[in-house]
Amino acid sequence: MGDEGCGSPGKRATGAVFRDGGVTVDVCAQRAVNPRARESQLGQVTHGLKQDSQKPDKEVIDMCWGDPHSAGIKPLSFVRQVLAACLHPELLHSDRLSVDARQRAQRLLGACRGGSVGSYTPVYGLPHVQCSVAEFITRRDGGVACLPENIIISSDPLRLLLFLLAAGEGASRAGVLTPAPVCHTVAVALAEVGVVSVPYPLCEERGWALQANELRGVLQASRGRCDPRALYVANPGDPTGHVQSRDSIEEVIRLAAEERLFLLVNEADQDSVHGEGCEFVSYRKVLSEMGPGFSDTVELASLHSISRGFMGEGGLCSGYMELLNVDPAVAALFPSGLLAGHLPPVLGQLALDVMVKPPRPGDPSHPTYAEEVRSRRETLMGNVRRVQEVLDALPGVSCVPGLGGHYTFPRLHLPRAALEQAESAGVEADLLYCRKLLEQEGVCVRPGCEFGQSEGTHHIRLHVMVPPEVLEEALVRLKRFHLRFMREFS
Amino acid sequence: MGDEGCGSPGKRATGAVFRDGGVTVDVCAQRAVNPRARESQLGQVTHGLKQDSQKPDKEVIDMCWGDPHSAGIKPLSFVRQVLAACLHPELLHSDRLSVDARQRAQRLLGACRGGSVGSYTPVYGLPHVQCSVAEFITRRDGGVACLPENIIISSDPLRLLLFLLAAGEGASRAGVLTPAPVCHTVAVALAEVGVVSVPYPLCEERGWALQANELRGVLQASRGRCDPRALYVANPGDPTGHVQSRDSIEEVIRLAAEERLFLLVNEADQDSVHGEGCEFVSYRKVLSEMGPGFSDTVELASLHSISRGFMGEGGLCSGYMELLNVDPAVAALFPSGLLAGHLPPVLGQLALDVMVKPPRPGDPSHPTYAEEVRSRRETLMGNVRRVQEVLDALPGVSCVPGLGGHYTFPRLHLPRAALEQAESAGVEADLLYCRKLLEQEGVCVRPGCEFGQSEGTHHIRLHVMVPPEVLEEALVRLKRFHLRFMREFS
C-alpha cells in the first residue's frame, strides 16, 4: 500500500535529450490524482507509517482507491473460472471448474484467433464481445435495440473520446462541462488531452442534484474562453453517489439538444444503485423514449467498465462505450493506433463478456454466482448504512446519503483554528485533515479538494466497498481521530 | 481473419460535435498499418475471399501479422499454468498444474495488492516484476548490474518515450532517426505523437547493415527541418532480420555520444537470433564495456516485450523498458496518467515475470518448458531455412538471409509490365503483388512499401513463425502464384 514502485528519479544519471521536452500538462496535479497509481503525497506518509516502529499496530486501511480487491473483496468466482480455462485450455477438462464455466470458455476461445488469448483482436474489440454487450444493453433497456457496431471496447473510452474532441487554441479550444465535484481522474484526463474543463456545480443541499439552469449559465459564461462541445455526466455520481431521476436525465438531454452538446455519460456504477426506491435508468433509454428530434440527433457516448460494480476487476483494464447519433465521419477520425492503444487485453475483453452475460437461472453456476452478487450487495448496503450512522453522530460532519456507487462523500465543518493552520501551511484544510488521519490512525481517505468542491467547503471521500470488519476498524479509528481533531482545534 | 470488427462508420446516424475535430495524424496511413488491428485494405479482400463461394478451398493463410498464436503456434504451458492459478487461486490445489507453477503463482499473488490480479498496481508496474526484470538483464549481460528502479513496465514503451520526446514546431519539431526499412508500427507511432521521422537507409547488399557514415549524413541534412533528438534501432531488425555485431553497436553508440542522440533500442527479438554463429549482444552491455565517457553519459532506452519471441503473448499486452543515463528530470516528466495509460494489465505484468524468470534446471516444469522452447526454436529455424530455399529458387526474387526475428523480407524484381500496371492503378507494385496473391491464393503477406524501402525497390514481408505444415501450404501457393504472376507480366 502506498507503494510508488522503485522508479525513483534520483537514481538516474544525467543526460540531455529530454531536458526541454514538451509535456505541457500539469504533472504535479496528475501525480497526485491518478487512479491506477498510488497517490504520492499520501503514499509517502503511508510508507513512513509502515517504517515507523513507534506505530506497529497501525496496519494502514486504504479507503482512498476504488480498488475493492486490494481491500479484500473477493472476485466473482465464475468470472475467474472462465478466464482461467481460457488461459490454460487443459482446464477445460478440470472438475475444479463448473461445467458452464468450461462451456463458456470453450465458446470464448472459439471467438479468439487461433483459439488463444495471446493473439491480437480487431481494434474495436472482439466482435463476439461487441455482440454480447449489445444484447446486454438491449435487455437492460427493455428492448431498446443496441447495435453491436455502435460498441467500442476500450480500456479507457473517456480518454479516447477526449482525444477526438480536443482541438483548437485559445478561445476555440475545446471545452467539456464537468460536474463539481467530479471524479479526480476526469480532471486529469482533460488536462492531459488539453481540453478545457468547465465545472458546473451540483447542489449538495438538494442531494447533489444537477441543476440545468445553473449549467446553462456556466455554459454561456464559458464561451469566449473556450469552445464548449461536450457535457460530462456521471450517473450514479462519483464521488457524490447521487442517482439521477428520469426527469433530470430528460432535462439534461433537452439542454444538450438545444446547445448541441455531445453527451459523455459515465454509467460505470449502474449495478451499484442502493438507495431505497431508487433505480438506474440509462440515458440511452430516456433518449430513445423522447422520440424524433432527440433520439435521432443528440450525440451520446455511454461508458461502462469492469473495474466498478461487483466485478471490481480494475487490474484487467476493460470497458466499453456505446456511441449513438455520432457523425459517420467520426468513426473515420478514430485513428486505429489510438484505438489499439486503448484496446483492452484479450482477457479483459473476455471478462467484459462474462460481466454482461452472467450465468442465468438454471445454469450450474447460477446459485453460486447469485449468492456472491447478493452477498456483495449486502456488504455494500450494510456498509453505506453503517458509515452514514457513524458520520451522522459526529460533530462537525454532515453527509448527504449516497444512492449509488461505492463512495461516501461527507462534508466537514472544520473549526476556524484548523482552517488557519491549513492556510499557514499552504494546503487545503481537508488535505490537512486527511494527512493527520493517515499519520495518526493509518486510515487513508481522499480530500474533497481533489474533486473540485465548492469554494469554502471541505469534504472527504471514503471508498466503502471493503469487508465489513475492515470498515468497522476504520470507523473506530476515524471517529477517535475526528473527535481528537475537533477538540484540538476548538 | 481479416475481421475488422463491426464498428463500421456507415451505420451511425449524423451529428455535429466532432465535425471539426482536430486529429492531425494521417488516418489512412495508420488504418492500413496498425499492428493490433486487422489491415483494412487486405482485410476487405480477405473478407471477400471468405464469402466467395467460387473458392471454397482457399482458407486464408495469414503471414501478415507477427501473431504466432493466431497462426496456430501454442503458448508456453508454464506461462499459462501460472497465470491460470493467479486468476483462480482455487487452482493452487489442482493436480492439473505443476507444483512449481503453483508455487510461482502463490508468490506472484503475494506481490499483488489484496492477493488479486484484479487490483491496481503502481504506474511503473509491480515492484516484484521490476526486480525480476532487473535480475534477468543482469544475468543475461554477464553481471552488468541493472537496477530495478530503471525498469518501467509498459504495454507500449516506445509510444511512451515518443510522447516525452515530442516537442516544438516547424524546424524545432523533435525528430527521430529511423532505419529504412523499419517496422511500420514505428512510423505510425511517430506520426501519431507528432514526431518527425528521419529515415536512414540500411544497406541491403551488405545484409541490411547499418552504415554510420550514411546515418551521419542523413542526420546533418535533417537539421533545419526538425530537431533530431533520438536514434531508433531495432536489433534484431524488423522487417529485415539483421543482427548487429558488437562493432556495429559500438559505432552507433559513438555516433550517439558525439551527436548527443538518445538511443531508442528495440531488442524485442533478442531470444530469436537464429543465424549461424550469430549471437545477441545488448546495447547496454556494449555501452557498459565502453567505459566512462560513454557508459555514464549516453542516454539509452532498451525495449522488450512478451508479444515477441517464443512467448508470442501479444494479447496480454506487456513489455518493459530499461532507462540508462536519463536525466533525473525526465522521471518527473513522466506524467503518471501517461504511465497509467500504458500500464499493462496485472496478468500481463505477471506473464512478463515468467518470461524473464522461466523454470530452471531441476524445477519440475523445466523439462517440459525446455522442450517447448526447443521445439519452437526448431520450428523457427526450420521455417527460415525452408522459406529461403523456396525463395532462392524463384525467378525475380532475391533474399538476404535473416539472422534473427520472425520475418523474412525478400526483394521482388518485378517485370516492367507489372510496374506499369501498378502505376496506372496508382498503387505500389508490391502492394499490387500482395493483393493478387491474397485474391488468387489466399495468402496474406505485407508489401515492402509499408516499411519505407529504398526508392525503386519492392519487397514483401512474411511472418514465418507458423506451424511447418501451414508454411508448406503457403509456400506451395506463393510459388504457384509467383510463377503465374511473372509469366502474366513477361
Interface residues (C-beta under 8 A of the other chain):
Chain A: M1 D3 E4 G5 C6 G7 S8 P9 G10 K11 R12 A13 T14 G15 A16 V17 F18 R19 D20 G21 G22 V23 V25 V27 Q30 R31 N34 P35 R36 A37 R38 W65 D67 H69 S70 A71 G72 I73 K74 P75 S77 R80 Q81 L83 A84 A85 L87 H88 E90 L91 S94 R96 L97 C112 R113 G114 S116 V117 G118 S119 Y120 T121 P122 V123 Y124 G125 L126 P127 Q130 C131 L147 P148 E149 N150 I151 I152 D156 R159 F163 L164 L165 A166 A167 G168 A174 V188 A189 E192 R229 A230 R260 L261 F262 D296 T297 E299 M311 G312 E313 G314 G315 L316 C317 L323 L324 N325 V326 D327 P328 A329 V330 A331 A332 L333 P335 S336 G337 L338 L339 A340 G341 H342 L343 P344 P345 V346 L347 G348
Chain B: M1 D3 E4 G5 C6 G7 S8 P9 G10 K11 R12 A13 T14 G15 A16 V17 F18 R19 D20 G21 G22 V23 V25 V27 Q30 R31 N34 P35 R36 A37 R38 W65 D67 H69 S70 A71 G72 I73 K74 P75 S77 R80 Q81 L83 A84 A85 L87 H88 E90 L91 S94 R96 L97 C112 R113 G114 S116 V117 G118 S119 Y120 T121 P122 V123 Y124 G125 L126 P127 Q130 C131 L147 P148 E149 N150 I151 I152 D156 R159 F163 L164 L165 A166 A167 G168 A174 V188 A189 E192 R229 A230 R260 L261 F262 D296 T297 E299 M311 G312 E313 G314 G315 L316 C317 L323 L324 N325 V326 D327 P328 A329 V330 A331 A332 L333 P335 S336 G337 L338 L339 A340 G341 H342 L343 P344 P345 V346 L347 G348
